[in-house]
Amino acid sequence: SEMGAQERHLHLLHASMDGRPAMADAVVLCKVWAKQRELDKGGCGKLGGFLFSMLVAHLLQQNKINHLMSSYQIFRIVLQHLATTDWCSKGVVMATAEPNAPHVDLFHSSFDVVFVDSSGYLNLCADMSAVQFALIQHEALLSMDFLDDPTTNGFDALFMRRLSFVEQFDLVCHLPPKSLSLASMNDPVAREAIQLDRFAWPFPLLLKFVVWKVLRQGLGKRVKLVATRLHYQQKWSTSKPPPDLSSECKVSIGLLLDAELSLDILDMGPPADSKLEASQFRSFWGEKSELRRFQDGSINEAVVWEGRSLAEKRTICLQVAKHLLERHAHISPSSISCNTLALEDLLSQPDCYHASSILLAHEQDDDSSPPPLPPCTGEEESHKVTKVFTELGKQIRQLRDIPLAVTSIQGTSPVFRHAEVYPPVPWSGKLSSSLRATPMKNSQPNCFYPSCDVATPPYVHGLNVVCQLEASGKWPDQLPGIRAIKTAFYLHLSRAVCEQHRGSVLASPTANYLDILKDGYVFRLRIHYPHELALMKEEMAPAASSSSQPL
C-alpha cells in the first residue's frame, strides 16, 4: 500500500534531490502552478507536491533532466511531459529492481491513470480519474503556450493569477447534493462496477459514468474538454462525527466548448437501415431521437435542438446535458443550475422590443399568427443592420454626377461594432403601430402618454455614418466656407440618391448631415474633411493660450 511505501519513497526522493537545490525549487514551482489552478483539489485525484516530486525523480532516472539545469528549465520539462504524455494509455513506470513486477498493461486494465512507483507494484495515481488527468493535460498545454509566447508575461499567468474552476470553462453546471446515487444509474454494468468500487465512497465512479459514458458521448465534438469538481467538507472537529459525504457533496461539471461546433442544432445518427446502430442511438437519446429525411435523400435517426436565435443556440450544450442527465441519471433538469449563462438574461431583449421585429415580418399577412418569441440578445438585429449598411455603402460609392466621388463610408455607431445592447428595430413604413400605441404602465396623473385610439408618430434611432470624398484643391480655407460646401454636398448627395436609387432609398438633407432611410433604418451621414479638423485646432489654440495667461 501507499502508506507502507512511504519510507521507501522518502529514501528515493532524498537520494534524487540531495545536493540538487534546483530540483527542490522546481517542485515548489510545480506545486504553486497546480494550486493556482486548483488541480490539488477535486476528490477524483489530486496533483500534489508528492506526485510532482516522484515525477521529477523519474525524469532524473530517464536522463531528461540533470543537476546542471535551473529550476525554470526543470519546471518547463515537467510541463512538457504532462502535456505530451498520456498516462491513461501509456503509463509512467519508474525504474525498478523487481524482476517479477506486473506489466504496465495489467495496471491499465484496472486503473484510469497509471504511475507505477519504484517497487513495481504500487500505482501512485490509483485514485485519479481520466477526467482529472485530461484537465491536467489541458492546463499544461495552455501553460506551455504562455511560456512560448514572447508577447505575454508567462510568470504572471502561471504563478500569480489564481484560476477557479468556474473561470477555466465556458459552461459550468452545478448538481445539488444527493443528485447522484447508485439507484439512479440506468446502466447495470455501471452499477456493478460502482458496487465493487475500491473507494470508500461511490462518487469517483459515478462521475466517471456520468461524464465519460453519458455527457462526453452526447456532447461529442461540441466540447473540447469535460471536467468535474466535488465540493465537500474536508475538515471537521474531532469531537463530532464525520460528515456524510453522500448527502452533502455537491458536484460541478465544467464544459470547454468548441466555438463553432457547440452551436450545431443537429445530432446526426445512423441510417435507418442500420438496425443495431439505430436501436442504440434511440436507446441513448430516448424520445428526442426521431427519423428524418434530409435534402440529399438520406433517412437517418437524428436529434434536433432548439436554436432559433444565437442566444438560444448558446444553450444547446446545456439542453443536451440536462436531457442526458435526466434520462441516464434521473436528475431533474430544474435542479441543475448554470451560473455562467446569467449574463444572457441580463442582455435579453425586452418582450415588446423583440416582438416588434417579429411582427414586422408578419404584418403583410394579417391571418397568420407570429411565432413564439425565442430568447434573443440582439445579435440577429446587429447583423441585419450591418447587412443593410453594406448595401447602402455600395449604392453611395456608385453614385454618378456628383462633384466629388465618395471614396469611403464607415459606420461609427456602436451597433456596427456589435456593441449596442439594444440594436434599433427597422421602421415598418406605417405611420403608427399597436406596439407604439400601448399606454404606459404606472403613469402619473400629470403625465401624457399615447392612447390606443390615437396614431402616434414613429421614431427610428439614427445611426451615425462618416463618409470621405476624393481629394480636391478647391476646398476653401475658412471654416464657414467649408461648412457651406459640405451642406451643398448634402443636397447633391440627397438628389443623386433619390434619383438613381428611387424606390429603395429616401434621403432628407439638413445643414449639418444627411439622413438616409433604407429598409426601415435611418443612417445619419456626415462628411469628413481632414483639413477642417486642423483649422478647428488653430481656431481653438489662441483662445486656450489666452485663458492660461496669468492675471
TIKOL-360781 format. One record per residue (C-alpha): residue in three letters; x, y, z. Coordinates in steps of 0.1 Angstrom, whole numbers, padded with zeros to 4 digits, always signed. Layout:
// TIKOL-360781
AlaXYZ
...
This chain:
// TIKOL-360781
Ser+0000+0000+0000
Glu+0009+0036-0003
Met+0012+0040+0035
Gly+0036+0011+0038
Ala+0058+0025+0009
Gln+0063+0060+0024
Glu+0098+0052+0039
Arg+0110+0037+0005
His+0097+0068-0013
Leu+0114+0091+0012
His+0147+0074+0006
Leu+0143+0076-0032
Leu+0134+0113-0031
His+0163+0121-0007
Ala+0188+0103-0030
Ser+0174+0121-0061
Met+0174+0156-0047
Asp+0202+0157-0022
Gly+0227+0183-0033
Arg+0204+0195-0061
Pro+0185+0226-0048
Ala+0172+0234-0083
Met+0151+0202-0083
Ala+0135+0211-0050
Asp+0128+0246-0063
Ala+0113+0232-0094
Val+0089+0211-0073
Val+0079+0242-0054
Leu+0071+0259-0088
Cys+0051+0229-0098
Lys+0031+0230-0066
Val+0023+0267-0069
Trp+0013+0261-0106
Ala-0011+0233-0096
Lys-0025+0252-0066
Gln-0033+0283-0087
Arg-0054+0261-0110
Glu-0070+0241-0082
Leu-0055+0209-0096
Asp-0047+0198-0060
Lys-0085+0196-0052
Gly-0115+0178-0066
Gly-0118+0144-0049
Cys-0111+0125-0082
Gly-0073+0126-0080
Lys-0051+0154-0068
Leu-0019+0166-0083
Gly+0001+0175-0052
Gly+0037+0180-0042
Phe+0045+0143-0036
Leu+0034+0133-0071
Phe+0055+0162-0086
Ser+0085+0150-0066
Met+0082+0115-0078
Leu+0078+0127-0114
Val+0109+0148-0111
Ala+0128+0118-0097
His+0115+0097-0126
Leu+0127+0123-0152
Leu+0161+0123-0135
Gln+0162+0085-0139
Gln+0153+0089-0176
Asn+0182+0114-0180
Lys+0157+0140-0192
Ile+0169+0165-0165
Asn+0202+0169-0148
His+0217+0187-0118
Leu+0231+0215-0141
Met+0196+0227-0151
Ser+0179+0256-0134
Ser+0145+0253-0116
Tyr+0128+0270-0145
Gln+0142+0245-0170
Ile+0131+0216-0149
Phe+0097+0231-0144
Arg+0093+0235-0182
Ile+0103+0199-0188
Val+0078+0187-0163
Leu+0050+0207-0181
Gln+0061+0194-0214
His+0060+0158-0201
Leu+0025+0163-0187
Ala+0013+0179-0219
Thr+0027+0153-0243
Thr+0024+0120-0223
Asp-0009+0103-0219
Trp-0008+0084-0186
Cys-0042+0069-0194
Ser-0029+0049-0224
Lys+0009+0049-0218
Gly+0015+0050-0181
Val+0047+0060-0163
Val+0068+0032-0148
Met+0097+0041-0126
Ala+0129+0021-0127
Thr+0126-0010-0105
Ala+0149-0038-0095
Glu+0119-0062-0090
Pro+0121-0088-0118
Asn+0086-0102-0112
Ala+0068-0069-0112
Pro+0035-0069-0131
His+0033-0055-0166
Val+0020-0020-0171
Asp-0009-0033-0192
Leu-0022-0050-0161
Phe-0024-0016-0143
His-0042-0001-0173
Ser-0068-0028-0172
Ser-0076-0018-0136
Phe-0069+0020-0133
Asp-0077+0050-0155
Val-0043+0067-0148
Val-0011+0048-0142
Phe+0021+0060-0125
Val+0039+0029-0110
Asp+0065+0036-0083
Ser+0099+0020-0080
Ser+0086-0011-0063
Gly+0067-0020-0095
Tyr+0035-0029-0076
Leu+0020+0005-0064
Asn+0001+0028-0087
Leu+0006+0064-0073
Cys-0024+0076-0094
Ala-0048+0049-0084
Asp-0074+0075-0072
Met-0071+0098-0102
Ser-0097+0096-0129
Ala-0092+0101-0166
Val-0114+0132-0164
Gln-0090+0148-0139
Phe-0059+0139-0159
Ala-0075+0154-0191
Leu-0079+0187-0172
Ile-0042+0185-0160
Gln-0030+0179-0196
His-0051+0208-0209
Glu-0037+0232-0183
Ala-0002+0220-0191
Leu-0007+0227-0228
Leu-0020+0262-0221
Ser+0009+0269-0198
Met+0034+0258-0225
Asp+0017+0282-0249
Phe+0022+0310-0224
Leu+0058+0302-0219
Asp+0064+0301-0257
Asp+0047+0334-0263
Pro+0072+0363-0261
Thr+0044+0389-0260
Thr+0029+0377-0227
Asn+0042+0377-0191
Gly+0044+0340-0185
Phe+0054+0343-0149
Asp+0022+0363-0141
Ala-0001+0340-0160
Leu+0014+0308-0145
Phe+0022+0316-0109
Met+0005+0349-0098
Arg-0030+0346-0112
Arg-0054+0322-0095
Leu-0079+0304-0117
Ser-0110+0290-0101
Phe-0128+0260-0116
Val-0156+0283-0129
Glu-0130+0305-0147
Gln-0115+0276-0166
Phe-0147+0266-0185
Asp-0172+0282-0208
Leu-0202+0264-0192
Val-0204+0251-0156
Cys-0234+0230-0144
His-0240+0226-0107
Leu-0257+0194-0094
Pro-0273+0195-0059
Pro-0264+0171-0031
Lys-0279+0136-0033
Ser-0285+0140-0071
Leu-0260+0112-0079
Ser-0269+0079-0063
Leu-0264+0042-0071
Ala-0301+0037-0077
Ser-0302+0064-0103
Met-0279+0046-0127
Asn-0296+0031-0157
Asp-0266+0010-0168
Pro-0264-0023-0149
Val-0227-0027-0158
Ala-0220+0007-0142
Arg-0240-0002-0111
Glu-0220-0034-0106
Ala-0187-0016-0111
Ile-0196+0011-0086
Gln-0207-0016-0060
Leu-0173-0032-0064
Asp-0155+0002-0062
Arg-0122+0002-0044
Phe-0130+0036-0029
Ala-0149+0043+0004
Trp-0175+0064-0014
Pro-0190+0059-0049
Phe-0186+0094-0063
Pro-0155+0089-0085
Leu-0170+0061-0105
Leu-0205+0077-0105
Leu-0188+0108-0121
Lys-0169+0086-0145
Phe-0201+0071-0157
Val-0219+0104-0160
Val-0191+0123-0176
Trp-0175+0098-0199
Lys-0203+0074-0208
Val-0231+0100-0209
Leu-0220+0136-0213
Arg-0189+0130-0233
Gln-0207+0108-0258
Gly-0237+0130-0260
Leu-0218+0163-0264
Gly-0193+0148-0289
Lys-0174+0174-0309
Arg-0193+0203-0293
Val-0169+0203-0263
Lys-0131+0201-0262
Leu-0130+0192-0225
Val-0153+0179-0198
Ala-0142+0180-0161
Thr-0158+0176-0127
Arg-0153+0191-0093
Leu-0166+0178-0060
His-0174+0203-0032
Tyr-0175+0187+0002
Gln-0164+0195+0038
Gln-0128+0184+0040
Lys-0123+0193+0077
Trp-0144+0188+0108
Ser-0140+0188+0145
Thr-0127+0156+0161
Ser-0154+0158+0188
Lys-0181+0155+0161
Pro-0188+0126+0137
Pro-0176+0130+0102
Pro-0200+0145+0077
Asp-0220+0122+0053
Leu-0203+0129+0020
Ser-0230+0111+0000
Ser-0257+0136+0013
Glu-0236+0168+0014
Cys-0213+0166-0016
Lys-0221+0190-0044
Val-0209+0183-0080
Ser-0198+0208-0106
Ile-0194+0198-0143
Gly-0173+0221-0165
Leu-0176+0222-0203
Leu-0150+0238-0225
Leu-0169+0245-0257
Asp-0158+0244-0294
Ala-0166+0279-0307
Glu-0183+0267-0339
Leu-0195+0232-0333
Ser-0212+0240-0300
Leu-0239+0260-0319
Asp-0249+0230-0341
Ile-0286+0222-0336
Leu-0284+0187-0352
Asp-0270+0154-0339
Met-0269+0131-0369
Gly-0275+0095-0361
Pro-0270+0063-0382
Pro-0291+0054-0413
Ala-0325+0038-0408
Asp-0314+0005-0424
Ser-0286+0001-0397
Lys-0309-0017-0373
Leu-0284-0022-0344
Glu-0268+0012-0346
Ala-0302+0029-0349
Ser-0315+0010-0319
Gln-0285+0020-0298
Phe-0289+0056-0309
Arg-0326+0057-0299
Ser-0318+0040-0266
Phe-0292+0066-0258
Trp-0313+0097-0268
Gly-0347+0084-0259
Glu-0377+0104-0271
Lys-0355+0131-0286
Ser-0345+0108-0314
Glu-0366+0108-0345
Leu-0364+0095-0381
Arg-0358+0124-0406
Arg-0353+0127-0443
Phe-0326+0151-0454
Gln-0321+0171-0486
Asp-0296+0146-0501
Gly-0324+0119-0498
Ser-0309+0100-0469
Ile-0331+0089-0440
Asn-0313+0089-0406
Glu-0320+0090-0370
Ala-0314+0125-0357
Val-0318+0148-0327
Val-0327+0184-0333
Trp-0323+0210-0305
Glu-0340+0244-0301
Gly-0319+0271-0317
Arg-0339+0298-0334
Ser-0315+0326-0323
Leu-0279+0328-0314
Ala-0288+0333-0277
Glu-0308+0300-0279
Lys-0280+0282-0297
Arg-0256+0291-0269
Thr-0278+0270-0246
Ile-0277+0238-0268
Cys-0249+0222-0247
Leu-0269+0229-0216
Gln-0300+0214-0233
Val-0280+0183-0241
Ala-0266+0180-0206
Lys-0300+0184-0189
His-0317+0158-0212
Leu-0289+0132-0208
Leu-0287+0136-0170
Glu-0324+0133-0167
Arg-0325+0102-0189
His-0295+0083-0176
Ala-0291+0096-0141
His-0326+0106-0132
Ile-0316+0142-0123
Ser-0344+0167-0127
Pro-0335+0195-0152
Ser-0349+0221-0128
Ser-0324+0211-0101
Ile-0294+0218-0124
Ser-0282+0253-0121
Cys-0258+0271-0146
Asn-0244+0305-0134
Thr-0223+0311-0165
Leu-0255+0318-0185
Ala-0267+0345-0161
Leu-0254+0373-0184
Glu-0278+0360-0211
Asp-0308+0370-0190
Leu-0293+0405-0184
Leu-0288+0411-0222
Ser-0321+0396-0233
Gln-0342+0420-0253
Pro-0375+0433-0237
Asp-0405+0414-0249
Cys-0421+0444-0266
Tyr-0389+0454-0283
His-0383+0419-0296
Ala-0419+0414-0305
Ser-0418+0444-0329
Ser-0392+0427-0351
Ile-0413+0395-0352
Leu-0445+0414-0361
Leu-0428+0434-0388
Ala-0420+0401-0407
His-0457+0390-0405
Glu-0475+0423-0410
Gln-0482+0416-0447
Asp-0502+0385-0438
Asp-0529+0395-0413
Asp-0543+0360-0410
Ser-0510+0344-0399
Ser-0500+0345-0362
Pro-0464+0353-0353
Pro-0442+0325-0339
Pro-0434+0323-0302
Leu-0405+0346-0292
Pro-0372+0328-0289
Pro-0345+0341-0265
Cys-0327+0370-0282
Thr-0298+0392-0272
Gly-0296+0414-0303
Glu-0271+0396-0325
Glu-0296+0390-0353
Glu-0306+0426-0353
Ser-0270+0438-0354
His-0262+0415-0383
Lys-0292+0428-0402
Val-0282+0465-0396
Thr-0247+0457-0409
Lys-0260+0439-0440
Val-0283+0469-0449
Phe-0254+0494-0443
Thr-0231+0474-0466
Glu-0257+0476-0494
Leu-0261+0513-0488
Gly-0223+0518-0489
Lys-0222+0502-0523
Gln-0250+0524-0536
Ile-0234+0556-0524
Arg-0200+0547-0539
Gln-0217+0540-0572
Leu-0234+0574-0574
Arg-0229+0594-0607
Asp-0230+0631-0615
Ile-0217+0643-0581
Pro-0189+0669-0578
Leu-0166+0646-0559
Ala-0168+0608-0557
Val-0172+0591-0523
Thr-0141+0571-0515
Ser-0150+0555-0482
Ile-0180+0552-0459
Gln-0178+0539-0424
Gly-0203+0534-0395
Thr-0194+0549-0362
Ser-0224+0539-0340
Pro-0219+0510-0315
Val-0242+0488-0335
Phe-0216+0485-0363
Arg-0191+0471-0337
His-0218+0447-0324
Ala-0216+0467-0291
Glu-0251+0480-0290
Val-0271+0463-0263
Tyr-0305+0470-0279
Pro-0300+0475-0317
Pro-0326+0496-0335
Val-0357+0480-0349
Pro-0365+0488-0385
Trp-0395+0511-0393
Ser-0423+0492-0410
Gly-0434+0521-0431
Lys-0466+0527-0413
Leu-0475+0559-0395
Ser-0484+0541-0363
Ser-0482+0508-0347
Ser-0501+0489-0320
Leu-0469+0485-0301
Arg-0462+0522-0302
Ala-0497+0530-0291
Thr-0497+0509-0259
Pro-0504+0530-0228
Met-0476+0533-0203
Lys-0480+0514-0170
Asn-0480+0531-0136
Ser-0482+0565-0152
Gln-0488+0596-0131
Pro-0519+0617-0135
Asn-0500+0647-0149
Cys-0481+0626-0174
Phe-0491+0625-0211
Tyr-0488+0591-0228
Pro-0501+0577-0262
Ser-0536+0564-0263
Cys-0547+0532-0280
Asp-0571+0553-0302
Val-0546+0579-0314
Ala-0520+0573-0340
Thr-0485+0581-0328
Pro-0456+0592-0350
Pro-0428+0565-0353
Tyr-0393+0571-0341
Val-0363+0554-0356
His-0329+0560-0340
Gly-0304+0574-0364
Leu-0271+0555-0370
Asn-0240+0577-0374
Val-0221+0573-0406
Val-0190+0591-0418
Cys-0180+0594-0455
Gln-0149+0608-0471
Leu-0147+0624-0505
Glu-0119+0622-0531
Ala-0091+0648-0527
Ser-0095+0682-0542
Gly-0076+0715-0540
Lys-0107+0737-0544
Trp-0119+0735-0508
Pro-0119+0769-0490
Asp-0095+0777-0462
Gln-0121+0791-0438
Leu-0144+0771-0415
Pro-0177+0788-0426
Gly-0168+0782-0463
Ile-0161+0745-0456
Arg-0194+0741-0437
Ala-0213+0757-0466
Ile-0196+0734-0491
Lys-0205+0704-0470
Thr-0241+0715-0469
Ala-0241+0718-0507
Phe-0227+0683-0509
Tyr-0255+0670-0487
Leu-0280+0685-0512
His-0262+0669-0541
Leu-0260+0635-0524
Ser-0296+0636-0515
Arg-0307+0644-0550
Ala-0284+0618-0565
Val-0295+0591-0541
Cys-0332+0597-0546
Glu-0329+0598-0584
Gln-0305+0569-0590
His-0320+0545-0563
Arg-0356+0555-0565
Gly-0379+0533-0545
Ser-0353+0517-0523
Val-0337+0547-0506
Leu-0351+0580-0492
Ala-0329+0610-0482
Ser-0335+0642-0462
Pro-0307+0668-0462
Thr-0300+0693-0434
Ala-0273+0719-0429
Asn-0251+0695-0408
Tyr-0259+0660-0420
Leu-0279+0638-0444
Asp-0305+0613-0432
Ile-0309+0583-0454
Leu-0338+0558-0449
Lys-0332+0523-0462
Asp-0351+0491-0454
Gly-0365+0508-0423
Tyr-0332+0520-0408
Val-0321+0557-0407
Phe-0284+0563-0414
Arg-0272+0598-0404
Leu-0243+0606-0428
Arg-0217+0633-0422
Ile-0188+0643-0445
His-0153+0642-0431
Tyr-0128+0667-0444
Pro-0094+0662-0428
His-0083+0698-0431
Glu-0113+0710-0412
Leu-0100+0694-0381
Ala-0067+0712-0384
Leu-0085+0746-0389
Met-0106+0740-0358
Lys-0075+0733-0337
Glu-0059+0765-0350
Glu-0090+0784-0341
Met-0091+0770-0306
Ala-0054+0774-0299
Pro-0054+0813-0294
Ala-0084+0810-0271
Ala-0067+0783-0250
Ser-0034+0802-0247
Ser-0052+0835-0237
Ser-0072+0817-0210
Ser-0040+0802-0195
Gln-0021+0836-0192
Pro-0017+0849-0156
Leu-0038+0879-0145
